Amino acid sequence: LRPAPLFGAVFRACTAGAMVPQPSAIRYKSTRGGATGLTFEQAVFEGLAPDGGLMVPDDIPDVSKTYKSWKNLSFADLAFEIASLFCGEDEVPHSDLREIMQRSYKTFNHERVVPSVEVSDMYIMELFHGPTFAFKDVALQALGNIYEYFLKRNKRRLTVIGATSGDTGSAAIYGLRGKENVECFILFPEGRVSKIQQQQMTSVLDANVHCVAVQGTFDDCQDIVKALFGDLDFKKQYGLGAVNSINWARIMFQITYYFYTYYQLSPNCDAMVSFSVPTGNFGDILAGYYAKRMGLPVKHLVVATNSNDILHRFFTTGHYDKHPVAQTCSPSMDIGISSNFERYLYYLMGEDARRLSEAMATFKKTGKLSVDRMELERARQDFASGCAPEKAIHETIRAYDQKHGYCLDPHTACGVYACDSLRSSLRWPQQAPSHKMVVLGTAHPAKFGEVVCQAMGRPPVMPPALGAVQHAPTRFEVLPNSTEKVRDCVESTVARREAESVGRPCQCWFGVRRLLFGR
């Protein structure tokens, strides 16, 4: 029996979810066709598929006739309802999944978890009330708990390797710090994250957390991670797991806040909502795409980029061509290749895994990928796009402070700028009040205090928990841009941790690895 205080929430969740058809068997496959029939647990632990593709569900659930039954749920209860459509009860009993969701969102400092604030004629979806003050907490608090659940149940260990342009690293670390049977390695580009982002990551001194500053760009870090996952022997030997948005669970958990925000702005479920999403790796807006495909009344999804505009160029021209990465004031979006875009291309190409595999192989060789005119038109029906130059980001932060008294971080400012740029052409004003505009507020402005201070002429308000890490002691290692050097670091660190943990239960996988693989 569950504790009495949870009974009401459990009852509401159960009665709401009873109306939503539950799939009998939920399976996953690679976008490139090399893996099929995977369970949710296998998809989560697989991260990057053996063929280099990304995991997608065999079917996208349709809730268009039942989503209104969720409108009064709490964030945690809604997260359970959505997760249960992608993770069957045969894998995670509903009572366990509901408890994981409840525990994951108790770490947030706002009673609604993800509130929306009206600013001018739009709303800011504030996704920065979690432990690291960034949107990635929403998914990574839950992912950390899901990982821990499976690891305990199966008595196995996990070596997480992730790349970060700033916020994923700290969110992953806070989600995995101190977790049993997990080693967490986070790669970040040296000198290309904000000072406070680096402090957040490197000041976590838990023994299972290992930060590595790579002398390169985020794309270099991401390439190293993909190379390690692509080494199937290494992946198996060390039990690699992903925290980047290549991990399907990241996308799944992020779907929740699109539904939740819709219910907050349209309690009677009678409006259309558009979302402008600051976009680098395409994971955040991809969750919105899945929400729309599931039946949420979404009018437009706006891809908002900074000067690193590979996605904006694609939706403008149909050409997805790699350019050098520019260093900007919105560093979490300083990305030249958007890993999650492959999932969208899979659907755009009619779920033709063979064609996509060939296209991605060509892109890897040439840095170029194109779609035909009809596919470009379909893509434009799915997404609008806008690009915010550096000057525009500063001007947007300044203008919204002066006119509306609201402080934007530079990434959210990209979303606001795109929204302002497109409002006339997309005819949003004419559709009010039955249409709402929402910009995803992806990080607290204090995480980028120097940029915000330059724009406003004063620093943003610093949350005490964020301020506390500014001068905390740190621990990290600096390595060259080399897959081999990072591999050596993982191997030596795991060996050291193995030696330190002799005698503890479930800790000895290094000796088994050596016995099986001779290394």
N, C-alpha and C positions, 0 to 999 in steps of 0.2 A: 504494500500500500504506500501511496505517496503522502508526504507531509500535508497536513490540512491547508496551510497557506497557499499551496500550489493547486489545490483542487479546482478552484474557480477557473484559473487560466487553462488548466488541462481540459476541463469540461468545455470551455468555449472553443478551444483549438480542435477538440475531437468533433464537436457538433458542426463546426464550420467545415472541417476537412472531409466530413462524411459525404458531402455533396460532390466532392471532386473525385472523378474516377481514378483509381490507383492502378498504375500499370502492373501487369502480372510478372513480367521479367524485364529488368532494365539492364541494357547492355551498351557497351561503348566500342568504338572503332577508331582507327587512325584515319586522318584526313588523306593519307597517301595510300591507303588500302592494304598496308602490310600487317595490320593487326585487327582482328575482329572478335566479337563475342566476349569482351572483357567485362567483368563485374565492376561495380562502382569502386570497391576497394582496390582492385587491380589498376583501374584507370588513375586513381589518386596516387598510388605508389609508382606507377609507370612514368608519370611526368611527361617527358618526351618519348614518343613511341620509338621502337627499335628501327623503324624505317625513316626516322627523322620527322615524322608527322606529329600532329597534335590530336589528343583525344576529343571526340565529340559523341554525344548520345546517338543511338540508332534512330530515335524519334524525339521530336520536340513536343512536350505535352500541350494539349489545347485546353485552356481554362476559360475560353471566351464566354462560355455559358454559366460559369460557376464562380468567377473571380470576385463578384460582388459579395459573396458570402464571407469573404475575408476582411471586409472593410473596417471592422471594429477590433481586429486583433492587435495585440501588442507586437512590437518589432520582433521579439524572440519567438512568439507563437507563429507569426507570419513566416519567419525564416524556417521554422520547422515544416510548415505546410509546403513551402516551395522545395526545400531539400528532400522531403519525402517523395516528391515526384521524380527525383533523379537517383534516389538511393532507396532500394526496396527494403521492406521490413524483414525479408529473409536475410539481409546483410546486417542491418542495424535495427533492432527492435524499436518501434516508435517511442516507447518509454525512454530508451537510452538516447535516441536522437533528440527528443524534446529536452531532455536534461542537458545535453551538450549545448544546445542553442541557448537555453536559459543561462547557463554558466558563462558562455562566451560573451554575452552582452551585459552581464553585471559589471564588467570592467569599465563601462562607459560612464562619463560623468554628467550625462544629461538624461532626464527621465524618459524622454522619447527616443533616445539613442541617436537618431538622425532627424533633427528638427529642420523645418524650413522657415526662412525668415523673408518677409516681404520687403523688397527694396525697389523703389520706384514702381514700375509696372511689371516687375518680374519677381521670382522667388530664388533665393539662394538655398540650395539643399546643403546644410552644414554637415559634412561627413568627417569632421575633425574633432569629435568629442571622445575619441578613444584614447588608449594609453600613450600613443605616440603622436597624437594630434594630426593624423592624416587619414585619408579615406581607406587606405589599405588595412587599417585595423579591423574594419568590418569583416573582411574575408579572412584575415590571418589569425585573428583570435579564434575563430571557429576552426580554421584549418589545423592550427596547433592542437586543439582539443580532439579533432577527428584523428589526427596522426597518433596521438597518445592513446586514444581508445583502441585503435587497431593494433598498435604495438603491444599493449598490455595483454590483449586478448590472444595474440598469436606468439607472444614471447620472442619477438624479433627486434632487431635494431635498425636504425635508420641514420644515414649520413645525408643531411640536407645540404645542397649546394645551390646558392642563389646569387644572382647579379642584381645590383640596385643602382638606379640613377639618383637615389636619395631616400625615398620614403619606404620602399619595399623592405630595405634592409632592417631599419629599426622596427618596423611593424612585425617582420618575421622573427626578429630576435626577441621582441617582447612576447610574441606568441609561443616561442619555443624555449625560452630561457628556463633552465632548471627541469625541463621535461625528462622523464626517465627514458633511457635507451635512445636518445637523440643526440647527434653531434651536428652543430649548425655552422656552416661556413658561408660567409657573406662577402662577395667581391664588390668593391666600389671603385670608381675611377678617381685616382689621386688628384686632388685639387679641383674636382668638378662636381662636388656636392657642397651645400652650404655648411658653414662652420657648425651650426647647431645640429644639422643632420648627421654630420660626422661624430659629433659629441654624443648624440643619442645612441648611435651604434656602438661606438668604441668604449663607452663608459659602462657598458654592461659587462661585468667581470665574472659572470657565471662560468664555471669550468667547461661547460659544453658549448660555449659561444666563441667563435673564431672569426675575426674580421681581417680582411686582406685588402689593402689599397693597391690596386693594379695601376701601373704606369701606362695608362692609355685612356680610351673613352669608354662610355657605357657599352657601346656596341662591341668593343673588345672584350669586356667582361662577359657579355652575353654570349659571344662566340666561344669563349673558354668553357662556359657552362654547357653549351650545346655539344662541344667537342667531347667533354667528359661523359655526358649522357650518351653520346654516340659510340663511345668505347664500351661495347656491351659486356666485355669481360670485367672491366673496371666497375661498371654500373652494378653488375651482379655481385662482385666481390665485396663492395662496400655498401651495398643496399642503398643506392642513391635515391633521393627524393627531392622534389622540386617545390619551391615556394613562389617562384615567379608565376606570372599569369599564364604560362604554358600549362600549369596544373589546372585541370578542369574544375576542381573544387573552388578555386579562386573565383572563377566566373559564376559558378552556381550560387555562391553566397552573395555575390554582388547584385544578382537579380532582385533580391529582396527589397533593396531601397528604392528601386523604381516603382514597384507596387506600393510600398509603404507611403512614399511621397504622393503618389496619385491619390490615395485614400485621404491623406491630410488636406489636399487642395480641392478634392471633389468628393465630399462625404457621401453624396448621393450617387456617385459613379455616373454622372451625366455630362462630364466635360471631356475635352481632348487636352492632352498635355504634350508640350514639346520640351526636349531636354538638350541643352548645350553642354558638351562634355569636353573639358581640357584633355587632350589626347596625345599620348606618346606611343605606348606599346599596344594600344587598341583594345586592351582588356576591359577597361571600365565601360566604354561605349558598346562593346560587344555584349555585355550583360544587358544593356538596354535593348539591343537588337533581339536578344532571346526573349526578353519581356514582351516586346512588341509581337514577335512570332507566336508567343504563347496566348496572346489575345488582349493584352493591356492596350487601352485606347491611346496610343501614342501618335501624335500628328507628325512631328519631325524629330529626327535625331541629328544633331549638329556636331560634326567633327571639328573641334577647335584646336588648331596647332599653333606653335610659335614659329620662329624662322626655320626650324627643321621641319619642313612642310611636305614630306614625301606623301602623306595621306591626302592633304589638300590638293596636291598636284595630281594624284590619282583621280580623285573625284571631279577634277576640272578637265583633265585630258585623257584619262584612261591609261596613263603610263605610270607604272610604279618603278621608278628608277632611283637607285641609291646615289646620294650625294654625300660629300664630307659633312661631318657633324659640326655645327657651329656652337660655340659656348655662349649661352644666353643667361638672362636674369631669371629664367624659369627652368632650372637645371633638370628637374625631374622629367621634363619633356625633351631633353636634348638627346634624341634617339634618331638614328638614321634608318633602321630597319624595324618595323613594328611586328614583333613575333606573332601576336594574336591575329594579325590580319589574314594569316593563312586559313584560320577557321572560317572567316567570312568569304574568302575566295573559294573555299570548298563549296559553299552554298551558291555563290554567284555562278560557279561553273557547273551547276546542275548536279552537285555531289558526284562528279566524275573524278574519282580518286586517281585514276591513271593520268588523266590530263593535268591535274593539279601537280602530281608528282613530277611530271616532265617539266612543267612550268617552273617549279621551285628549283629543280636541278639546273635549269638554264639560268635562273636568277642568281643562283650561287656562283655560277661561272662568270656571268656577264654583268650582274648588278642591274639587270633590266627585265621587266615583265609588263606585258600589255594585255588588255582585253579588247574585244571588238566593240563596234558602235552600239549594238543592241544590249550587250552586257553593261556598257557604261551607262546607258539610259536606265537600266534596272538598278544599277548601283546608286544613281542619283535619286531614284524613287525611295531607296532605303535610307540614304544619308544626304544631308546638305553639308557644306564645309566652309570654314573660314580660317584665315591665317593672320595672326597678330604680330606685327613687327615690334622690335624692341621699344621704339619710341611710343608706340600705341599702348604697350603694356603699362609703362610709367604714367602716361596721360590718363589711362582708364582708372588706375589706382587713385590718382590725384582727384579726378573728377567725381568719383563715387564717394570719396571722403568729404569733399567740399559740398557737393550737392545733396547727398543722402546720409552723410554721417556713418557710412559703412566702410569697414576696412577690408580690402581684398588682398589675398596673397597673389603673387605674379601669375600663378597657374590659373587660378580662378578668374583673374583679370583677362586671360586669353579667352575663356568661355564667355565672359560678359561682352568683350569686344566683338566676338563672332556673333553673339546674339544681337547686339546693337547694329551690326553691319548688315544682317540679313532680315531684320524685322519687317522692313518695307517690301522687299522682294518676295518674302514668304507670306505677306499679307496677314501677319499676326494681329495688328491693331484692329482690323476690320472684324476679326473673329471673337473678340472679347465680348461679353465675359464668359462665353462658353469654351474659351481656350486659355490655358495657363502656360506661361513661359518659365522654365526652371533652368538655372545654371548650377552645375554640380560644384560645390565649394570643396575643393580637394585637400586643402591643408590650412592649418591655422597660420595667419599672416606672420606671427612671431617666429615661425620657422625660417622665414626669409626676411629677417628684420632689417638688414642693410638695404635691400632693394626697396622695401616698403618705406623706410625712413627717407631714402633719396627722393621718392615720389611724393610723400606727404609732408616732408620737412620735420618729421618727428617720428620716433620709434613706435611701433604698435605695442599694445598692452601685452605684457609677457605673463602667461599663466605660471603660477608658482612651480608646478611640477616640471614645466619645460625649462624654467630658469634655473632649477636645481642642478641640471646636467651640464650647465655651461662651463663650470670650473671643476667638474668631477674628474678623478683620475681615469686614464684610458689605457687600453691595451689593443694593439693591432700590429700587423706585419705589412711591410711594403715589398711588393714583388714586381718584377718586370712583366710586360705583356707577353706571357708565355704559358701555354697550356701545360707544358712539362713541369715548369716551376710550381704551378698551382697544384698539379697532380702530386708532386713530391711533398708539398706542404701538407696536403690531405693525408697522404700515407704516413708521414712521420708523426703528424699530430695524432692520428688514430692509433698508431703504435704506442705513443707515449701514454695516451689515455687508457689504452688496453693494459699497459703495465701498471698504471696507477690504480686500476680497478680490479686487480687480481683478488679473487676470493669473493667478489660480489656476484649475486645471481644475475643471469642474463647479460653478462658483460663481456663474455669471451668469444667474440666473433673473429678476432684477428688470427688466432691460432687455427680455427676451423678454415678460414680463408687460405692460410698458408698450406694446410694439409690438402685442401681440394685443388688449389691452383698453383702451388709451388712457388709462391711469392709472399 
